Amino acid sequence: MSLPTPNLDDRRFQDLVDEAKRMIPRYCPQWTDHNVSDPGVTLIELFAWMVETMIYRLNRVPEKSYITFMDLMGVQLQPPAASRTKLTFWLAAPTNDAVTVPVGTEVATVQTASEAAVSFSTDADLVIRPAKLVACLTSPDEQLFEDQFWKLSVPNQSFVAFSHQPQPGNAFYLGYEQDHSNHILSLWIDCTIEGIGVDPTNPPLSWEVWSNDGWTEAEIDRDENGQRNDETGGLNKKGRVVLHLPPGMTPTEIGGKRGYWLRCRHTPPKPGQPTYSASPMIYTIESGSVGGMMTATHARTIVGEMLGRSDGMPGQGFHLEATPVLPRQIHETVEVQEEDGTWWQWEERTDFAVSMPQDKHYVLDSVSGEIRLGPFMREPDGTGRQYGAVPARGNMIRFSRYRSGGGSHGNVDTGKLTVLKNAVPYVDKVTNRQPAIGGRDAESLERAKLRAPQLLRTRDRAVTAEDFEYLAKQASSSVARARCLQPRAVGMSNTPPPGIIQMLLVPDLSSAEGRILPEHLRLTQEAIQEVQQYLDERRMLTTIIKIGQPDYIWVSVDARLKARHDSDPEVVRRDAMTKLYRFLNPVVGGTERNGWPFGRDLYISEVYAVLQSVPGVEYIEHVKLWLEDKQEPQERISLPPNGLIASAEHRIAVV
């Protein structure tokens, strides 16, 4: 429990008025009219109001001392954080030449009468390369491969996509000449109606690419209504399949052919999912790159801003025009022009504590945009010391490049970023298929006061598990939850060995309501590197930190409910789905609504309780819990220490 803040004087306005009236008979006995209409009472009330104001300021002395202590500790208000998302650029048509979307390309929301446009800029160049197919193989088991490439260019030649009796694990492989990471690939497939028996809207197929992490799933494009952009209906008829390929594709050799590989694999059917009774026959496959994806940040970029000339004095200050300033990237720094005309880059530091007189250091306040050069300080023995170098008098100073932006208003929803502010040849349209997340306003003083005790406890060092979890969330605004798995007894499963600190991170989501897809819970490489670097600077030398994500256990609920006679069954079904998606949620789920607890089992009785709390439900006929890799319903979902519950697609029937 925190210490109570003392009130040096707890008197209020009415207390002061009453006290003054009680003293009237003693000091002024001839004054007998004490009503509020008396002018003297009016003066008493005036002075009481003035005294109350002084008492209020007096009572703020402890708070001022608290803030001064925070300042001595080096507590600074945290700057705003910029939200990030992935932008999808669509070409007007496939081309035979590479199309480049340059770094800094700005995309914004639509400006309305009540809301200003929110702009994002791309983080790097996006090069959309033409898709050249150089190999086609089939395999029943990932061991034996048969070359089918020659058949694609010969009329009336075809091959079976899977075995004649399709089995899970059968696949056909497409090899490409160039890397198509983060590309949108359009496949025109001419196939016959042979792959009978499957549901065209939900075939047991998985499109995957070979990447740094092995075979990684590629996502099938979906339209505005959520329908899959697969005109073939699971290879049942000729048509187009549009795929969003993940990052990290790497070349490898498969079946004696080297290239960048995409495969279509027959997967084990899920409960209730029909499978193939015969293999599809494929005649032709034509590939084309129709777009690409690139990360973008809620920011605008300022290049080469001139700050002024040096006056040759220590402790000079300059201000950047655009604030707040986002965390600096490589080559975003102060530059000073030397006498020979060359620009020398200076290094940003948090303070000048260890800066020597020749060190080209500066500090930057990200909130105000103030830049400070090294001061000259008088030492206790009377001598002086220069902390950091001072540019020669008359030297020009500029900031090479910086980004300004951030704030919670940058957490825009899916499909809102559609205005391309920079014309890019061949690009037809742009959108964000995922919500922008990670935006955070600048820290208020009240929030900093709440953070100070935790900072004092950790001393900016990671020793205990709680320290690691707290600092991991401080390292990146894109981290919503952090879990530190501690070494346990030797031989225990799912725990790191001694000396290894395993951090499990859950990304922040702009909207945790509704269904969360697996790609929404994937950590970005930038977030992993950011947290890794932050913790490495604060860990003990004898520990090794490994950062990953939880083992998400995807649970599907199958339930049948009876609605009351005065309730709309569709409304009841919708409310039940909403409650389930919220309860079985890694970010806002659980009974405390702060995320499903790590390693905590799920019991079917808890699901009954959630559904029974839905308004309009009379009773529950049945509830079944399904795991994606299990063919039988479960009464209890057991989780390992690194496990976390997440909602798969629920099926609710209301009668």
C-alpha positions, 0 to 999 in steps of 0.5 A, a space after each residue: 500500500 502506498 503512503 498517504 499524501 498528507 494534507 498540511 491544512 485540511 480546512 475548506 471554504 465553509 470551515 473558514 467562514 464558520 471560524 470567522 463568524 465564531 470569532 465575531 462576538 469576541 472581537 466585534 461584539 457590536 456586529 450582530 447581523 451575521 446573515 449572508 446579505 450583510 456586507 461584512 459577511 461578504 468580505 469574510 467569504 471573499 477572504 475565506 476564498 483567498 485563504 482556501 486558494 493559499 491552502 490548496 497551494 500549500 497542500 501541493 508542496 508534497 506533490 512538488 517534492 515528489 516531482 522534484 525527486 522524480 526529476 533527480 531520479 532521471 524520470 522523463 516523460 515518455 514521448 508518443 509512440 507511432 502506430 504501425 501497419 502493413 500497407 498493401 499496394 495493388 498494381 493496375 496489371 502484372 508487368 514484365 518489369 520490376 515496380 518500386 514503391 520508394 521509401 517514404 511513400 505517404 498514404 493517408 485516410 480520407 479527410 472528412 469535415 470532422 476528422 483530419 487525415 492521418 498519414 503513414 509513410 513506408 519504412 523501406 523500398 518495396 520492389 515488386 518483381 515479375 513472377 517467372 515460374 521455372 519449376 513445377 514438381 509433385 510429391 506424395 510425401 516430401 521425399 519423392 518428386 516428379 517433374 511436371 514443368 514441361 507439361 505446363 507448356 504442352 497443349 492437352 497435357 495435364 498432371 494430378 495435383 495429388 496422388 490418385 487417392 489423395 492423402 494428407 501431405 500430398 503437394 505440388 510445388 512451384 519454383 520461381 526465379 526471384 524472391 517474392 517475399 511480401 508479394 501478392 501473387 496471382 495464379 491462373 490455374 486451368 484444372 478440371 472438375 476432378 477434385 470432387 467431395 470438398 467444400 469449395 469455400 473451405 477445401 483442405 488445402 494450404 498454400 505455403 512458401 519456403 522461408 527462414 522458418 521452414 514452410 510458412 503459410 501464405 494467406 489467400 486474399 479475401 474480399 470486403 465480405 470476407 470471401 476467399 479470392 479463390 475462383 477455383 473452389 479448391 482446384 475444382 475448376 479453372 480460375 484465379 487464386 490470389 495469395 499474399 506471400 509472407 516475408 523471409 522467402 529463401 532459395 533452396 533445392 527441391 527435387 534437384 531444382 533450385 529456386 524460391 518455392 511455393 507449394 499447395 499441400 493437402 492438409 488433414 481435414 478438420 472436424 466436419 470438413 469434407 475432403 477429396 475423393 479424387 485428385 484435381 487435374 491441372 493443365 496450366 498454371 500462369 503466375 503474375 505479381 499483382 502487388 506487394 506489402 510493406 510496413 508503414 509508420 504513422 509519421 511524416 519525414 523531414 529531410 535536411 532541416 537546417 538548425 542554424 550556426 554554432 556560436 562556439 559556446 558550450 551548452 548551445 540549444 536548437 529546436 526541431 520544427 516538427 514535434 514530437 520526434 519519433 525514435 531515431 533510425 540509422 543515419 537520423 542524426 545531427 550533422 555539423 559542417 566542417 571548414 572543408 565543407 564536409 558534413 560530420 555526423 554526431 552521436 545522440 546520447 541520453 546524457 553527457 555523464 561520460 562524454 569527453 571534450 572531444 566526443 561529438 555528442 548531443 541530447 534530444 528531447 523527443 517531446 519538445 524537439 530541443 537539441 542540446 550540445 555539451 555543457 561546461 561544468 565547474 568541478 568541486 576543486 574549482 577547475 572546469 570540464 567540458 562534457 562533449 565537443 563544441 562546434 567551431 564558431 560559424 559552423 552550420 548545423 542540420 538534422 539529416 533526417 527525422 520522423 515526426 508523428 505518433 499518438 493514439 489517433 494513428 491506431 486506424 482500423 482495417 481498410 482506412 488507409 486508401 489515399 495515395 499521396 505520392 503518385 507511383 507508376 503502375 500502382 492502382 490502389 492501396 489499403 491496409 488489410 490489418 489495423 494500425 497498432 502501437 500508437 500511444 500518446 505522450 505520457 502525462 505527469 500523472 502516468 509518470 508518477 504512477 510509473 516512478 515506484 516501479 522504476 525505483 524498484 527495478 532501478 532500470 535493471 532486470 533481475 527478477 521475472 517481474 523486472 523482465 516483464 515490466 521492462 519488456 513492455 517499456 521497451 516497445 509500445 507494440 507489446 501488450 503483454 510479456 511473460 518471463 519463463 523462469 528456469 525450473 528443475 532440470 528435466 521439467 518440460 516446456 521450461 528453459 534451462 538454467 541461465 536462459 531467460 525466455 520472454 514470451 511477448 503478445 503484440 498490442 492490438 488496436 481492437 481486440 474485439 471479435 475474432 483474431 487471426 494468427 497473423 495478427 498475433 505475429 511479432 514483427 522483427 522490429 519489435 523483437 529486436 527492439 525488446 532484445 536490445 533493450 533487455 540486453 542492456 539491462 540484464 545480468 551478464 550471466 543470463 541469455 535472453 531468448 524472445 519468442 511468442 506463446 504457444 497459442 492454443 486455438 480453441 473452437 466452441 460448438 454450442 447450441 442455445 435456446 433463446 427466450 420467446 421474447 428475444 431475437 435469435 440472431 441478436 442472441 447468436 451475435 452477442 454469444 459470439 462476441 462474448 466468446 471471442 472476448 473471453 477466449 482472447 490472449 489480450 483482453 480475455 479471461 475473468 479479469 479481462 486483461 488477457 487469458 492467463 499464461 498456462 491456465 487450463 480452460 474448462 468447459 464449465 467456464 464456457 457454459 457460464 459465459 454463454 449463460 450470461 448472454 442476455 436472451 438465453 433460456 438454456 444451453 443444449 450442449 457445448 463442445 470444445 475443439 482443438 484444431 489438431 484434435 478429432 474429438 471434442 474436449 472437456 478440458 483444454 490443458 495448456 503448457 506453461 508457455 501456452 495461451 488460449 486464442 479463439 478459432 472460429 466458433 459455431 453457435 446455433 440458436 433456436 
